[in-house]
């Protein structure tokens, strides 16, 4: 925390400031701590995951949220404008079978295959 914030808090406490202003300051401080410790890192992680999933291409090896591991065989877009969305259908080959999953259910891209 910066010195000015602590100084203003001390002035409220020592000067006999208004109790409502003190409570508002404390709630604001608690919200700021929650924002920088919990909310902001989660937003960054979600944006990074979305960028990774949107950059999928044929031949990438993926892991689904259910634990299936496979190579991307085909990507079918569901959206009207042709842009990638989380409802796109991804066909993956895992072992001897092919499975269709939604793009949003892909947990991570484990590695990119060299065959394109």
N, CA, C and O atoms as a DFTB+ gen file, in Angstrom:
464 C
 N C O
     1  1       0.836      -1.178       0.000
     2  2       0.000       0.000       0.000
     3  2       0.880       1.240       0.000
     4  3       2.000       1.218       0.509
     5  1       0.378       2.294      -0.560
     6  2       1.167       3.511      -0.617
     7  2       1.069       4.271       0.708
     8  3       0.163       4.051       1.511
     9  1       2.017       5.155       0.902
    10  2       2.084       5.924       2.143
    11  2       0.887       6.856       2.281
    12  3       0.404       7.064       3.393
    13  1       0.389       7.432       1.164
    14  2      -0.728       8.373       1.249
    15  2      -2.007       7.682       1.715
    16  3      -2.806       8.278       2.437
    17  1      -2.205       6.427       1.305
    18  2      -3.384       5.690       1.744
    19  2      -3.314       5.437       3.243
    20  3      -4.302       5.611       3.957
    21  1      -2.145       5.026       3.713
    22  2      -1.985       4.790       5.150
    23  2      -2.112       6.081       5.941
    24  3      -2.680       6.095       7.033
    25  1      -1.583       7.160       5.391
    26  2      -1.664       8.442       6.087
    27  2      -3.108       8.913       6.179
    28  3      -3.521       9.433       7.216
    29  1      -3.883       8.738       5.109
    30  2      -5.283       9.163       5.166
    31  2      -6.078       8.292       6.126
    32  3      -6.975       8.782       6.812
    33  1      -5.755       7.000       6.178
    34  2      -6.420       6.113       7.121
    35  2      -6.082       6.522       8.560
    36  3      -6.964       6.539       9.418
    37  1      -4.828       6.845       8.827
    38  2      -4.416       7.277      10.164
    39  2      -5.097       8.593      10.536
    40  3      -5.470       8.797      11.691
    41  1      -5.258       9.482       9.558
    42  2      -5.922      10.752       9.834
    43  2      -7.381      10.529      10.202
    44  3      -7.910      11.210      11.080
    45  1      -8.035       9.582       9.541
    46  2      -9.421       9.274       9.890
    47  2      -9.521       8.718      11.304
    48  3     -10.448       9.062      12.038
    49  1      -8.586       7.868      11.693
    50  2      -8.631       7.245      13.000
    51  2      -8.276       8.248      14.106
    52  3      -8.960       8.328      15.126
    53  1      -7.212       9.000      13.890
    54  2      -6.741       9.905      14.943
    55  2      -7.571      11.173      15.039
    56  3      -7.747      11.712      16.131
    57  1      -8.074      11.649      13.936
    58  2      -8.801      12.914      13.935
    59  2     -10.233      12.776      14.388
    60  3     -10.965      13.765      14.421
    61  1     -10.650      11.582      14.737
    62  2     -12.038      11.410      15.145
    63  2     -12.963      11.579      13.962
    64  3     -14.064      12.114      14.097
    65  1     -12.522      11.123      12.800
    66  2     -13.299      11.285      11.559
    67  2     -14.616      10.550      11.620
    68  3     -14.920       9.835      12.576
    69  1     -15.345      10.737      10.626
    70  2     -16.667      10.165      10.512
    71  2     -16.582       8.643      10.439
    72  3     -15.755       8.109       9.701
    73  1     -17.412       7.948      11.182
    74  2     -17.404       6.483      11.196
    75  2     -17.824       5.912       9.846
    76  3     -17.313       4.872       9.430
    77  1     -18.740       6.572       9.164
    78  2     -19.196       6.088       7.862
    79  2     -18.065       6.160       6.840
    80  3     -17.892       5.237       6.043
    81  1     -17.298       7.240       6.855
    82  2     -16.173       7.368       5.931
    83  2     -15.123       6.295       6.206
    84  3     -14.510       5.761       5.282
    85  1     -14.926       5.991       7.468
    86  2     -13.973       4.956       7.840
    87  2     -14.432       3.588       7.344
    88  3     -13.628       2.805       6.838
    89  1     -15.725       3.303       7.489
    90  2     -16.252       2.024       7.005
    91  2     -16.169       1.920       5.487
    92  3     -15.815       0.868       4.956
    93  1     -16.489       2.996       4.791
    94  2     -16.411       2.990       3.326
    95  2     -14.974       2.759       2.884
    96  3     -14.720       2.015       1.937
    97  1     -14.039       3.398       3.568
    98  2     -12.629       3.214       3.230
    99  2     -12.198       1.765       3.436
   100  3     -11.497       1.198       2.597
   101  1     -12.613       1.169       4.544
   102  2     -12.228      -0.213       4.830
   103  2     -12.842      -1.186       3.818
   104  3     -12.169      -2.112       3.364
   105  1     -14.123      -0.982       3.459
   106  2     -14.746      -1.843       2.453
   107  2     -14.072      -1.676       1.093
   108  3     -13.889      -2.648       0.361
   109  1     -13.711      -0.460       0.766
   110  2     -12.994      -0.226      -0.493
   111  2     -11.636      -0.907      -0.494
   112  3     -11.219      -1.471      -1.506
   113  1     -10.949      -0.856       0.635
   114  2      -9.654      -1.511       0.755
   115  2      -9.789      -3.035       0.629
   116  3      -8.975      -3.682      -0.029
   117  1     -10.806      -3.591       1.254
   118  2     -11.033      -5.044       1.157
   119  2     -11.361      -5.425      -0.278
   120  3     -10.849      -6.427      -0.777
   121  1     -12.205      -4.648      -0.954
   122  2     -12.532      -4.939      -2.356
   123  2     -11.291      -4.861      -3.235
   124  3     -11.104      -5.702      -4.114
   125  1     -10.444      -3.866      -3.010
   126  2      -9.222      -3.727      -3.808
   127  2      -8.308      -4.941      -3.610
   128  3      -7.711      -5.430      -4.569
   129  1      -8.199      -5.419      -2.389
   130  2      -7.372      -6.599      -2.125
   131  2      -7.949      -7.814      -2.847
   132  3      -7.211      -8.557      -3.493
   133  1      -9.268      -8.024      -2.744
   134  2      -9.897      -9.142      -3.442
   135  2      -9.703      -9.032      -4.950
   136  3      -9.448     -10.033      -5.619
   137  1      -9.823      -7.817      -5.489
   138  2      -9.679      -7.632      -6.928
   139  2      -8.279      -8.021      -7.392
   140  3      -8.132      -8.772      -8.357
   141  1      -7.262      -7.522      -6.723
   142  2      -5.893      -7.776      -7.177
   143  2      -5.388      -9.170      -6.833
   144  3      -4.458      -9.654      -7.478
   145  1      -5.973      -9.829      -5.835
   146  2      -5.508     -11.164      -5.452
   147  2      -6.321     -12.266      -6.128
   148  3      -5.762     -13.300      -6.492
   149  1      -7.629     -12.068      -6.304
   150  2      -8.478     -13.136      -6.831
   151  2      -9.024     -12.880      -8.231
   152  3      -8.861     -13.720      -9.116
   153  1      -9.658     -11.755      -8.442
   154  2     -10.404     -11.523      -9.679
   155  2      -9.489     -11.286     -10.870
   156  3      -9.673     -11.918     -11.910
   157  1      -8.524     -10.411     -10.756
   158  2      -7.658     -10.060     -11.887
   159  2      -6.824     -11.253     -12.392
   160  3      -6.760     -11.453     -13.605
   161  1      -6.189     -12.045     -11.531
   162  2      -5.457     -13.206     -12.051
   163  2      -6.360     -14.219     -12.750
   164  3      -5.951     -14.837     -13.733
   165  1      -7.583     -14.395     -12.251
   166  2      -8.508     -15.324     -12.891
   167  2      -8.911     -14.811     -14.271
   168  3      -9.051     -15.613     -15.195
   169  1      -9.101     -13.514     -14.441
   170  2      -9.424     -12.947     -15.752
   171  2      -8.265     -13.145     -16.723
   172  3      -8.488     -13.479     -17.887
   173  1      -7.046     -12.945     -16.267
   174  2      -5.876     -13.167     -17.119
   175  2      -5.785     -14.618     -17.571
   176  3      -5.525     -14.895     -18.742
   177  1      -6.001     -15.537     -16.644
   178  2      -5.926     -16.955     -16.970
   179  2      -7.014     -17.338     -17.981
   180  3      -6.752     -18.105     -18.908
   181  1      -8.213     -16.816     -17.810
   182  2      -9.304     -17.111     -18.742
   183  2      -8.999     -16.558     -20.132
   184  3      -9.261     -17.235     -21.126
   185  1      -8.456     -15.355     -20.226
   186  2      -8.107     -14.780     -21.522
   187  2      -7.010     -15.583     -22.211
   188  3      -7.065     -15.795     -23.422
   189  1      -6.016     -16.032     -21.448
   190  2      -4.935     -16.839     -22.028
   191  2      -5.470     -18.179     -22.528
   192  3      -5.073     -18.644     -23.596
   193  1      -6.363     -18.799     -21.765
   194  2      -6.949     -20.082     -22.184
   195  2      -7.798     -19.903     -23.433
   196  3      -7.722     -20.721     -24.350
   197  1      -8.609     -18.844     -23.487
   198  2      -9.431     -18.594     -24.670
   199  2      -8.571     -18.365     -25.904
   200  3      -8.899     -18.854     -26.985
   201  1      -7.476     -17.628     -25.755
   202  2      -6.585     -17.392     -26.894
   203  2      -5.945     -18.697     -27.362
   204  3      -5.791     -18.916     -28.564
   205  1      -5.577     -19.554     -26.428
   206  2      -4.977     -20.841     -26.772
   207  2      -5.966     -21.733     -27.506
   208  3      -5.616     -22.372     -28.498
   209  1      -7.205     -21.776     -27.016
   210  2      -8.222     -22.625     -27.624
   211  2      -8.646     -22.085     -28.993
   212  3      -8.922     -22.866     -29.903
   213  1      -8.699     -20.768     -29.147
   214  2      -9.077     -20.188     -30.433
   215  2      -7.991     -20.378     -31.485
   216  3      -8.276     -20.329     -32.682
   217  1      -6.748     -20.594     -31.053
   218  2      -5.635     -20.770     -31.987
   219  2      -5.431     -22.228     -32.387
   220  3      -4.417     -22.562     -33.001
   221  1      -6.378     -23.097     -32.049
   222  2      -6.253     -24.512     -32.413
   223  2      -6.200     -24.687     -33.916
   224  3      -6.846     -23.953     -34.665
   225  1      -5.430     -25.660     -34.347
   226  2      -5.372     -25.978     -35.772
   227  2      -5.250     -27.484     -35.940
   228  3      -4.973     -28.208     -34.983
   229  1      -5.455     -27.935     -37.133
   230  2      -5.399     -29.357     -37.431
   231  2      -4.006     -29.894     -37.100
   232  3      -2.996     -29.298     -37.476
   233  1      -3.964     -31.021     -36.396
   234  2      -2.697     -31.648     -36.034
   235  2      -2.252     -31.380     -34.609
   236  3      -1.319     -32.029     -34.137
   237  1      -2.891     -30.438     -33.898
   238  2      -2.537     -30.166     -32.502
   239  2      -2.998     -31.316     -31.613
   240  3      -4.047     -31.911     -31.857
   241  1      -2.215     -31.626     -30.583
   242  2      -2.617     -32.626     -29.598
   243  2      -3.258     -31.901     -28.430
   244  3      -2.679     -30.969     -27.872
   245  1      -4.464     -32.336     -28.060
   246  2      -5.222     -31.652     -27.021
   247  2      -5.609     -32.616     -25.912
   248  3      -5.565     -33.836     -26.073
   249  1      -5.991     -32.031     -24.782
   250  2      -6.553     -32.778     -23.659
   251  2      -7.892     -32.118     -23.342
   252  3      -7.955     -30.907     -23.130
   253  1      -8.968     -32.916     -23.309
   254  2     -10.284     -32.368     -23.011
   255  2     -10.486     -32.281     -21.506
   256  3      -9.693     -32.804     -20.723
   257  1     -11.570     -31.605     -21.117
   258  2     -11.890     -31.479     -19.698
   259  2     -12.211     -32.837     -19.083
   260  3     -12.055     -33.016     -17.875
   261  1     -12.655     -33.794     -19.894
   262  2     -12.960     -35.126     -19.406
   263  2     -11.758     -36.040     -19.357
   264  3     -11.857     -37.159     -18.854
   265  1     -10.618     -35.588     -19.869
   266  2      -9.401     -36.372     -19.797
   267  2      -9.030     -37.095     -21.072
   268  3      -8.033     -37.817     -21.094
   269  1      -9.803     -36.925     -22.145
   270  2      -9.449     -37.545     -23.421
   271  2      -8.259     -36.834     -24.044
   272  3      -8.193     -35.605     -24.051
   273  1      -7.330     -37.606     -24.561
   274  2      -6.162     -37.050     -25.242
   275  2      -6.239     -37.474     -26.698
   276  3      -6.445     -38.652     -26.991
   277  1      -6.073     -36.524     -27.617
   278  2      -6.146     -36.872     -29.024
   279  2      -5.613     -35.770     -29.904
   280  3      -5.297     -34.676     -29.435
   281  1      -5.514     -36.073     -31.201
   282  2      -5.045     -35.119     -32.200
   283  2      -6.236     -34.515     -32.928
   284  3      -7.200     -35.216     -33.235
   285  1      -6.174     -33.208     -33.205
   286  2      -7.250     -32.534     -33.919
   287  2      -7.235     -32.994     -35.372
   288  3      -6.209     -32.931     -36.049
   289  1      -8.401     -33.461     -35.840
   290  2      -8.534     -33.922     -37.217
   291  2      -9.300     -32.908     -38.056
   292  3      -8.939     -32.642     -39.203
   293  1     -10.377     -32.334     -37.474
   294  2     -11.242     -31.426     -38.227
   295  2     -11.837     -30.395     -37.280
   296  3     -12.132     -30.703     -36.125
   297  1     -12.012     -29.176     -37.766
   298  2     -12.644     -28.107     -36.984
   299  2     -13.825     -27.591     -37.791
   300  3     -13.649     -27.110     -38.911
   301  1     -15.028     -27.687     -37.231
   302  2     -16.241     -27.201     -37.893
   303  2     -16.775     -26.009     -37.118
   304  3     -17.080     -26.130     -35.931
   305  1     -16.892     -24.860     -37.771
   306  2     -17.402     -23.665     -37.103
   307  2     -18.917     -23.677     -37.116
   308  3     -19.536     -24.041     -38.116
   309  1     -19.509     -23.281     -36.008
   310  2     -20.954     -23.263     -35.863
   311  2     -21.485     -21.851     -36.065
   312  3     -22.627     -21.674     -36.488
   313  1     -20.668     -20.844     -35.767
   314  2     -21.105     -19.457     -35.845
   315  2     -21.490     -19.036     -37.241
   316  3     -21.010     -19.603     -38.223
   317  1     -22.356     -18.042     -37.335
   318  2     -22.845     -17.548     -38.622
   319  2     -21.781     -16.783     -39.400
   320  3     -21.726     -16.865     -40.627
   321  1     -20.940     -16.042     -38.691
   322  2     -19.964     -15.185     -39.356
   323  2     -18.641     -15.889     -39.642
   324  3     -17.731     -15.271     -40.196
   325  1     -18.510     -17.150     -39.283
   326  2     -17.280     -17.902     -39.553
   327  2     -16.187     -17.689     -38.522
   328  3     -15.107     -18.268     -38.639
   329  1     -16.449     -16.869     -37.515
   330  2     -15.452     -16.629     -36.469
   331  2     -15.469     -17.784     -35.475
   332  3     -16.486     -18.456     -35.302
   333  1     -14.332     -18.003     -34.828
   334  2     -14.230     -19.079     -33.843
   335  2     -15.081     -18.744     -32.627
   336  3     -15.046     -17.626     -32.112
   337  1     -15.850     -19.740     -32.176
   338  2     -16.632     -19.578     -30.957
   339  2     -16.447     -20.813     -30.098
   340  3     -15.902     -21.816     -30.558
   341  1     -16.895     -20.749     -28.856
   342  2     -16.715     -21.865     -27.938
   343  2     -17.642     -23.035     -28.259
   344  3     -17.471     -24.118     -27.697
   345  1     -18.624     -22.845     -29.154
   346  2     -19.531     -23.927     -29.536
   347  2     -19.043     -24.684     -30.767
   348  3     -19.703     -25.628     -31.201
   349  1     -17.914     -24.297     -31.337
   350  2     -17.387     -24.991     -32.512
   351  2     -17.152     -26.455     -32.194
   352  3     -16.798     -26.808     -31.070
   353  1     -17.353     -27.304     -33.191
   354  2     -17.153     -28.737     -33.019
   355  2     -15.756     -29.114     -33.496
   356  3     -15.377     -28.812     -34.628
   357  1     -14.998     -29.772     -32.634
   358  2     -13.644     -30.213     -32.941
   359  2     -13.662     -31.741     -32.996
   360  3     -14.070     -32.393     -32.034
   361  1     -13.225     -32.305     -34.104
   362  2     -13.121     -33.754     -34.221
   363  2     -11.697     -34.148     -33.871
   364  3     -10.741     -33.654     -34.470
   365  1     -11.559     -35.044     -32.891
   366  2     -10.230     -35.496     -32.498
   367  2     -10.133     -37.002     -32.696
   368  3     -11.120     -37.728     -32.578
   369  1      -8.940     -37.443     -32.994
   370  2      -8.678     -38.873     -33.136
   371  2      -7.912     -39.314     -31.906
   372  3      -6.820     -38.819     -31.629
   373  1      -8.493     -40.250     -31.172
   374  2      -7.865     -40.777     -29.980
   375  2      -7.853     -42.291     -30.080
   376  3      -8.894     -42.942     -29.991
   377  1      -6.684     -42.834     -30.262
   378  2      -6.565     -44.280     -30.447
   379  2      -7.144     -44.680     -31.788
   380  3      -6.728     -44.169     -32.827
   381  1      -8.107     -45.597     -31.768
   382  2      -8.745     -46.072     -32.988
   383  2     -10.072     -45.376     -33.259
   384  3     -10.720     -45.676     -34.262
   385  1     -10.490     -44.469     -32.410
   386  2     -11.791     -43.836     -32.584
   387  2     -11.665     -42.335     -32.783
   388  3     -10.655     -41.720     -32.444
   389  1     -12.723     -41.769     -33.345
   390  2     -12.818     -40.319     -33.506
   391  2     -13.934     -39.816     -32.604
   392  3     -14.990     -40.439     -32.496
   393  1     -13.688     -38.686     -31.960
   394  2     -14.632     -38.112     -31.018
   395  2     -14.841     -36.652     -31.381
   396  3     -13.898     -35.958     -31.762
   397  1     -16.082     -36.188     -31.262
   398  2     -16.395     -34.782     -31.519
   399  2     -16.610     -34.100     -30.170
   400  3     -17.416     -34.556     -29.359
   401  1     -15.885     -33.007     -29.934
   402  2     -16.017     -32.239     -28.687
   403  2     -16.223     -30.773     -29.040
   404  3     -15.880     -30.333     -30.138
   405  1     -16.778     -30.030     -28.111
   406  2     -16.906     -28.588     -28.297
   407  2     -15.582     -27.918     -27.980
   408  3     -14.819     -28.393     -27.139
   409  1     -15.318     -26.824     -28.650
   410  2     -14.066     -26.098     -28.449
   411  2     -13.923     -25.633     -27.004
   412  3     -12.812     -25.606     -26.475
   413  1     -15.012     -25.273     -26.366
   414  2     -14.976     -24.792     -24.988
   415  2     -14.638     -25.870     -23.968
   416  3     -14.297     -25.549     -22.830
   417  1     -14.726     -27.145     -24.350
   418  2     -14.441     -28.254     -23.429
   419  2     -12.991     -28.709     -23.488
   420  3     -12.622     -29.678     -22.825
   421  1     -12.178     -28.034     -24.258
   422  2     -10.763     -28.381     -24.360
   423  2     -10.035     -27.727     -23.189
   424  3     -10.079     -26.510     -23.015
   425  1      -9.370     -28.552     -22.396
   426  2      -8.700     -28.062     -21.190
   427  2      -7.350     -27.442     -21.536
   428  3      -7.016     -26.365     -21.041
   429  1      -6.568     -28.118     -22.390
   430  2      -5.262     -27.567     -22.746
   431  2      -4.755     -28.199     -24.038
   432  3      -5.210     -29.263     -24.458
   433  1      -3.821     -27.525     -24.638
   434  2      -3.126     -28.046     -25.807
   435  2      -1.793     -28.550     -25.295
   436  3      -0.944     -27.759     -24.884
   437  1      -1.599     -29.878     -25.316
   438  2      -0.394     -30.429     -24.711
   439  2       0.821     -30.257     -25.601
   440  3       1.911     -29.987     -25.098
   441  1       0.663     -30.406     -26.921
   442  2       1.784     -30.161     -27.822
   443  2       1.249     -30.021     -29.224
   444  3       0.151     -30.480     -29.538
   445  1       2.040     -29.377     -30.068
   446  2       1.658     -29.213     -31.465
   447  2       2.381     -30.261     -32.294
   448  3       3.597     -30.425     -32.189
   449  1       1.640     -30.947     -33.095
   450  2       2.205     -31.978     -33.951
   451  2       2.992     -31.320     -35.086
   452  3       2.634     -30.224     -35.517
   453  1       4.055     -31.961     -35.582
   454  2       4.846     -31.387     -36.666
   455  2       4.216     -31.648     -38.020
   456  3       4.499     -30.919     -38.971
   457  1       3.370     -32.663     -38.141
   458  2       2.697     -32.941     -39.414
   459  2       1.536     -31.995     -39.582
   460  3       0.664     -31.920     -38.716
   461  1       1.510     -31.273     -40.680
   462  2       0.433     -30.302     -40.887
   463  2      -0.380     -30.636     -42.102
   464  3      -1.329     -29.922     -42.425
